[in-house]
Amino acid sequence: MIDETILAAAEALLAQCRAAGVMVATAESCTGGLIAATLTAIAGSSDVVERGFVTYSNEAKAELVGVDPALIEAHGAVSEPVARAMAEGAVARSRAGLAVSVTGVAGPGGGSAAKPVGLVWFGCARRDGPTVTVSHIFPGDRMAVRKATVAEALRLLAQRLAG
């Protein structure tokens, strides 16, 4: 699952966070903890990775990172408002200064016309700034979608930390 390119991005992100004195948290649905696993695959990551929330179910999103169930009911779990709330909740419920969230449809089932397989919403929250959200539709099978999601989450964290 974790290839050399993704590990290199994780290592670079950890160095960037270390230099900035910022800890990171993750709130993951469709990746089931793969972002945190990728970061912690790097020796010495414990000084940067504060915690990871695996919020695969709607109940976990509410209980662990404080997503309002009414938000999920109104927009669905795979949505911009839920990704935003997950990222902000991860910052609020941790010591991290930066958090990324992912919620999506990894497939092969579960997609719809409005939310196709491969759709992933990302949130990236900073304790000292606004939250950024973005969505992507990744091609391929379940593994390809999850791998692309991890790579994009690392890229988004690095970009958010830099600016």
Backbone as CSV, one residue per row, in Angstrom:
resi,resn,N_x,N_y,N_z,CA_x,CA_y,CA_z,C_x,C_y,C_z
1,MET,0.827,-1.213,0.000,0.000,0.000,0.000,0.861,1.262,0.000
2,ILE,1.843,1.308,0.885,2.648,2.518,0.992,3.849,2.391,0.064
3,ASP,3.856,3.179,-1.009,4.984,3.108,-1.928,6.024,4.163,-1.554
4,GLU,7.157,4.097,-2.223,8.284,4.980,-1.890,7.968,6.462,-2.088
5,THR,7.184,6.784,-3.116,6.832,8.181,-3.381,5.986,8.741,-2.239
6,ILE,5.015,7.961,-1.791,4.149,8.404,-0.693,4.943,8.484,0.607
7,LEU,5.819,7.521,0.855,6.656,7.579,2.057,7.568,8.807,2.039
8,ALA,8.097,9.145,0.877,8.946,10.340,0.761,8.141,11.602,1.059
9,ALA,6.901,11.649,0.582,6.031,12.802,0.879,5.733,12.874,2.365
10,ALA,5.509,11.734,2.996,5.245,11.699,4.434,6.464,12.181,5.214
11,GLU,7.631,11.721,4.810,8.863,12.133,5.485,9.102,13.632,5.343
12,ALA,8.856,14.163,4.154,9.013,15.603,3.927,8.012,16.399,4.761
13,LEU,6.774,15.921,4.837,5.762,16.598,5.650,6.161,16.605,7.122
14,LEU,6.632,15.481,7.620,7.058,15.418,9.018,8.178,16.419,9.291
15,ALA,9.123,16.519,8.378,10.225,17.492,8.545,9.698,18.916,8.528
16,GLN,8.755,19.179,7.641,8.146,20.509,7.545,7.403,20.849,8.839
17,CYS,6.656,19.900,9.378,5.921,20.110,10.629,6.886,20.322,11.791
18,ARG,7.923,19.511,11.818,8.935,19.613,12.877,9.556,21.012,12.873
19,ALA,9.931,21.487,11.687,10.556,22.803,11.551,9.608,23.918,11.986
20,ALA,8.310,23.726,11.757,7.311,24.736,12.124,6.805,24.562,13.554
21,GLY,7.187,23.465,14.197,6.713,23.199,15.555,5.223,22.889,15.613
22,VAL,4.728,22.217,14.588,3.294,21.922,14.486,3.054,20.425,14.555
23,MET,2.093,20.028,15.377,1.678,18.624,15.435,0.462,18.423,14.541
24,VAL,0.280,17.176,14.073,-0.770,16.831,13.113,-1.705,15.785,13.700
25,ALA,-2.995,15.917,13.338,-3.997,14.890,13.636,-4.713,14.532,12.337
26,THR,-5.270,13.337,12.296,-6.057,12.917,11.140,-7.447,12.490,11.604
27,ALA,-8.426,12.704,10.732,-9.790,12.206,10.943,-10.160,11.492,9.648
28,GLU,-10.167,10.164,9.690,-10.263,9.379,8.467,-11.504,8.494,8.439
29,SER,-12.185,8.538,7.316,-13.300,7.640,7.085,-12.890,6.616,6.029
30,CYS,-12.897,6.987,4.765,-12.669,6.025,3.676,-11.274,5.408,3.676
31,THR,-10.309,6.031,4.338,-8.962,5.473,4.399,-8.735,4.625,5.646
32,GLY,-9.637,4.658,6.585,-9.563,3.785,7.751,-8.267,3.835,8.535
33,GLY,-7.596,4.969,8.558,-6.361,5.116,9.318,-5.085,5.042,8.494
34,LEU,-5.210,4.931,7.177,-4.020,4.796,6.330,-3.143,6.047,6.305
35,ILE,-3.735,7.218,6.480,-2.924,8.441,6.498,-2.042,8.435,7.744
36,ALA,-2.649,8.154,8.886,-1.879,8.076,10.130,-0.862,6.949,10.059
37,ALA,-1.231,5.817,9.466,-0.301,4.694,9.334,0.889,5.077,8.462
38,THR,0.635,5.833,7.415,1.715,6.270,6.528,2.668,7.201,7.262
39,LEU,2.118,8.154,7.987,2.961,9.078,8.740,3.770,8.351,9.811
40,THR,3.138,7.415,10.501,3.829,6.718,11.589,4.730,5.590,11.094
41,ALA,4.736,5.331,9.793,5.691,4.375,9.224,7.101,4.960,9.224
42,ILE,7.197,6.270,9.408,8.487,6.964,9.436,8.995,7.000,10.875
43,ALA,10.179,6.493,11.100,10.779,6.510,12.437,10.878,7.943,12.948
44,GLY,10.542,8.144,14.205,10.625,9.464,14.818,9.390,10.323,14.625
45,SER,8.339,9.770,14.039,7.130,10.553,13.749,6.349,10.951,14.997
46,SER,6.668,10.354,16.140,5.878,10.615,17.349,5.980,12.055,17.835
47,ASP,6.981,12.793,17.396,7.064,14.198,17.801,6.190,15.108,16.937
48,VAL,5.589,14.553,15.896,4.739,15.331,14.992,3.308,14.808,14.966
49,VAL,3.138,13.501,14.907,1.798,12.917,14.808,1.182,12.868,16.203
50,GLU,0.155,13.687,16.416,-0.467,13.781,17.734,-1.475,12.659,17.941
51,ARG,-2.352,12.442,16.956,-3.318,11.344,17.032,-4.051,11.194,15.719
52,GLY,-4.689,10.033,15.579,-5.521,9.766,14.419,-6.880,9.268,14.875
53,PHE,-7.917,9.812,14.288,-9.282,9.377,14.558,-9.766,8.572,13.356
54,VAL,-10.169,7.334,13.565,-10.787,6.557,12.498,-12.288,6.672,12.710
55,THR,-12.909,7.445,11.845,-14.337,7.768,11.985,-15.103,7.162,10.813
56,TYR,-15.051,5.855,10.731,-15.627,5.148,9.592,-17.154,5.214,9.593
57,SER,-17.755,5.123,10.764,-19.222,5.185,10.841,-19.678,6.617,11.123
58,ASN,-20.939,6.876,10.836,-21.501,8.188,11.155,-21.464,8.440,12.656
59,GLU,-21.703,7.392,13.450,-21.660,7.527,14.906,-20.266,7.931,15.370
60,ALA,-19.245,7.337,14.767,-17.870,7.685,15.141,-17.560,9.134,14.781
61,LYS,-18.073,9.590,13.636,-17.862,10.990,13.254,-18.430,11.915,14.323
62,ALA,-19.603,11.582,14.832,-20.252,12.395,15.861,-19.532,12.268,17.211
63,GLU,-19.271,11.034,17.627,-18.709,10.803,18.960,-17.250,11.223,19.081
64,LEU,-16.438,10.934,18.069,-15.003,11.171,18.195,-14.573,12.577,17.811
65,VAL,-15.164,13.152,16.771,-14.726,14.482,16.339,-15.847,15.521,16.344
66,GLY,-16.997,15.163,16.902,-18.046,16.149,17.146,-18.861,16.592,15.950
67,VAL,-18.920,15.787,14.886,-19.755,16.156,13.745,-21.225,16.065,14.167
68,ASP,-21.966,17.119,13.930,-23.391,17.153,14.266,-24.126,16.140,13.383
69,PRO,-24.838,15.168,13.979,-25.581,14.194,13.176,-26.554,14.847,12.190
70,ALA,-27.079,16.018,12.525,-27.991,16.722,11.618,-27.259,17.148,10.337
71,LEU,-25.975,17.443,10.459,-25.161,17.800,9.293,-25.027,16.594,8.352
72,ILE,-24.796,15.436,8.941,-24.689,14.212,8.141,-26.029,13.896,7.491
73,GLU,-27.102,14.055,8.243,-28.432,13.776,7.699,-28.771,14.722,6.549
74,ALA,-28.396,15.972,6.687,-28.737,16.974,5.665,-27.884,16.853,4.406
75,HIS,-26.603,16.512,4.561,-25.676,16.550,3.423,-25.086,15.198,3.049
76,GLY,-25.213,14.213,3.935,-24.574,12.919,3.732,-23.160,12.947,4.297
77,ALA,-22.662,11.761,4.620,-21.322,11.664,5.210,-20.246,12.119,4.234
78,VAL,-20.463,11.880,2.951,-19.489,12.279,1.928,-19.918,13.633,1.390
79,SER,-19.429,14.685,2.051,-19.844,16.041,1.692,-18.837,17.057,2.220
80,GLU,-18.873,18.236,1.648,-17.994,19.314,2.091,-18.238,19.695,3.548
81,PRO,-19.505,19.885,3.968,-19.706,20.285,5.366,-19.208,19.250,6.378
82,VAL,-19.340,17.980,6.049,-18.888,16.935,6.971,-17.362,16.870,6.990
83,ALA,-16.712,16.984,5.826,-15.249,17.007,5.798,-14.712,18.179,6.609
84,ARG,-15.339,19.337,6.473,-14.942,20.530,7.227,-15.097,20.281,8.737
85,ALA,-16.239,19.768,9.129,-16.511,19.519,10.552,-15.558,18.467,11.127
86,MET,-15.236,17.461,10.338,-14.294,16.432,10.799,-12.918,17.034,11.065
87,ALA,-12.416,17.840,10.137,-11.093,18.446,10.304,-11.072,19.398,11.498
88,GLU,-12.093,20.226,11.595,-12.159,21.172,12.711,-12.312,20.439,14.041
89,GLY,-13.082,19.355,14.044,-13.243,18.556,15.254,-11.950,17.877,15.670
90,ALA,-11.158,17.438,14.701,-9.876,16.799,15.014,-8.920,17.784,15.674
91,VAL,-8.915,19.030,15.222,-8.082,20.053,15.855,-8.617,20.361,17.251
92,ALA,-9.932,20.514,17.358,-10.541,20.871,18.642,-10.354,19.785,19.706
93,ARG,-10.291,18.527,19.268,-10.216,17.415,20.217,-8.822,16.796,20.287
94,SER,-7.819,17.611,19.983,-6.435,17.148,20.061,-5.542,18.327,20.422
95,ARG,-4.256,18.046,20.528,-3.261,19.096,20.752,-2.625,19.533,19.442
96,ALA,-3.112,18.991,18.331,-2.539,19.296,17.023,-2.894,20.708,16.578
97,GLY,-1.984,21.297,15.834,-2.244,22.603,15.234,-2.766,22.497,13.822
98,LEU,-2.722,21.279,13.263,-3.103,21.039,11.875,-3.748,19.665,11.791
99,ALA,-4.860,19.584,11.051,-5.531,18.287,10.890,-6.079,18.159,9.486
100,VAL,-6.080,16.919,9.011,-6.699,16.610,7.725,-7.823,15.611,7.968
101,SER,-8.881,15.759,7.181,-9.974,14.791,7.232,-10.254,14.296,5.828
102,VAL,-10.736,13.051,5.752,-11.151,12.474,4.474,-12.436,11.694,4.672
103,THR,-13.353,11.888,3.734,-14.601,11.129,3.731,-14.983,10.920,2.274
104,GLY,-15.212,9.672,1.899,-15.448,9.408,0.487,-16.042,8.052,0.210
105,VAL,-16.157,7.757,-1.084,-16.708,6.490,-1.567,-15.563,5.753,-2.265
106,ALA,-14.957,4.800,-1.556,-13.814,4.083,-2.112,-14.234,2.957,-3.051
107,GLY,-15.457,2.500,-2.932,-15.970,1.466,-3.826,-15.629,0.062,-3.365
108,PRO,-15.978,-0.942,-4.134,-16.543,-0.812,-5.474,-18.019,-0.421,-5.476
109,GLY,-18.732,-0.639,-4.381,-20.141,-0.241,-4.291,-20.287,1.050,-3.526
110,GLY,-21.537,1.441,-3.330,-21.839,2.601,-2.503,-21.935,3.918,-3.234
111,GLY,-21.598,3.937,-4.506,-21.659,5.179,-5.260,-23.053,5.465,-5.781
112,SER,-23.254,6.694,-6.218,-24.513,7.128,-6.820,-24.183,8.152,-7.906
113,ALA,-25.181,8.610,-8.605,-24.953,9.624,-9.632,-24.380,10.903,-9.010
114,ALA,-24.899,11.279,-7.845,-24.450,12.496,-7.173,-23.106,12.312,-6.474
115,LYS,-22.852,11.099,-6.002,-21.615,10.796,-5.268,-21.033,9.498,-5.804
116,PRO,-20.308,9.601,-6.924,-19.790,8.392,-7.575,-18.643,7.751,-6.797
117,VAL,-18.402,6.483,-7.095,-17.238,5.807,-6.550,-16.002,6.609,-6.947
118,GLY,-15.124,6.828,-5.993,-13.915,7.612,-6.226,-14.002,9.028,-5.701
119,LEU,-15.211,9.497,-5.342,-15.368,10.848,-4.794,-14.860,10.881,-3.362
120,VAL,-13.962,11.798,-3.091,-13.433,12.000,-1.735,-13.435,13.483,-1.427
121,TRP,-13.990,13.828,-0.274,-13.920,15.194,0.249,-12.818,15.252,1.289
122,PHE,-12.018,16.308,1.236,-10.923,16.551,2.162,-11.207,17.838,2.934
123,GLY,-10.833,17.840,4.188,-10.827,19.062,4.985,-9.443,19.214,5.583
124,CYS,-8.972,20.431,5.678,-7.678,20.674,6.315,-7.839,21.904,7.205
125,ALA,-7.753,21.672,8.505,-7.984,22.737,9.482,-6.689,23.097,10.189
126,ARG,-6.546,24.380,10.432,-5.434,24.891,11.237,-6.016,25.564,12.466
127,ARG,-5.361,25.367,13.578,-5.808,26.006,14.812,-5.769,27.531,14.667
128,ASP,-4.836,28.040,13.882,-4.638,29.480,13.766,-5.093,30.049,12.416
129,GLY,-6.035,29.384,11.765,-6.474,29.900,10.472,-7.715,29.196,9.957
130,PRO,-8.162,29.586,8.785,-9.388,29.015,8.226,-9.185,27.571,7.752
131,THR,-10.289,26.872,7.638,-10.298,25.498,7.140,-10.456,25.513,5.626
132,VAL,-9.696,24.664,4.960,-9.754,24.523,3.509,-10.406,23.181,3.191
133,THR,-11.286,23.170,2.193,-11.882,21.915,1.748,-11.706,21.783,0.242
134,VAL,-11.629,20.547,-0.207,-11.491,20.261,-1.631,-12.021,18.850,-1.869
135,SER,-12.495,18.606,-3.082,-12.912,17.250,-3.432,-12.193,16.800,-4.686
136,HIS,-12.062,15.493,-4.810,-11.476,14.870,-5.990,-12.277,13.620,-6.308
137,ILE,-12.302,13.272,-7.575,-12.832,11.971,-7.983,-11.641,11.198,-8.532
138,PHE,-11.252,10.164,-7.806,-10.093,9.362,-8.173,-10.533,8.130,-8.958
139,PRO,-9.831,7.813,-10.035,-10.169,6.622,-10.821,-9.583,5.357,-10.187
140,GLY,-10.087,4.228,-10.630,-9.496,2.958,-10.227,-10.310,2.204,-9.205
141,ASP,-9.729,1.119,-8.746,-10.397,0.263,-7.769,-10.254,0.843,-6.361
142,ARG,-10.781,0.136,-5.384,-10.780,0.582,-3.994,-9.367,0.938,-3.511
143,MET,-8.418,0.063,-3.803,-7.046,0.303,-3.358,-6.471,1.562,-4.012
144,ALA,-6.747,1.757,-5.299,-6.240,2.937,-6.005,-6.842,4.214,-5.433
145,VAL,-8.125,4.195,-5.119,-8.789,5.370,-4.546,-8.191,5.691,-3.179
146,ARG,-8.000,4.700,-2.366,-7.452,4.921,-1.027,-5.999,5.411,-1.094
147,LYS,-5.215,4.848,-1.990,-3.821,5.270,-2.149,-3.755,6.723,-2.627
148,ALA,-4.567,7.067,-3.610,-4.598,8.441,-4.112,-5.066,9.407,-3.024
149,THR,-5.976,8.951,-2.183,-6.478,9.785,-1.086,-5.370,10.078,-0.082
150,VAL,-4.586,9.074,0.268,-3.463,9.283,1.194,-2.476,10.287,0.597
151,ALA,-2.125,10.107,-0.668,-1.168,11.013,-1.314,-1.689,12.443,-1.332
152,GLU,-2.964,12.610,-1.655,-3.543,13.956,-1.696,-3.630,14.566,-0.301
153,ALA,-3.935,13.766,0.704,-4.002,14.279,2.079,-2.643,14.802,2.523
154,LEU,-1.585,14.078,2.203,-0.234,14.533,2.556,0.105,15.829,1.820
155,ARG,-0.260,15.903,0.544,-0.008,17.103,-0.248,-0.767,18.301,0.335
156,LEU,-2.016,18.070,0.696,-2.854,19.136,1.256,-2.295,19.633,2.596
157,LEU,-1.869,18.715,3.445,-1.268,19.113,4.725,-0.019,19.957,4.500
158,ALA,0.840,19.528,3.592,2.063,20.285,3.301,1.745,21.668,2.750
159,GLN,0.795,21.729,1.854,0.397,23.010,1.250,-0.183,23.940,2.320
160,ARG,-1.016,23.393,3.177,-1.667,24.196,4.232,-0.653,24.699,5.241
161,LEU,0.325,23.873,5.545,1.366,24.266,6.496,2.235,25.381,5.915
162,ALA,2.494,25.293,4.618,3.338,26.298,3.953,2.638,27.639,3.789
163,GLY,1.300,27.613,3.725,0.604,28.869,3.478,-0.481,29.045,4.379
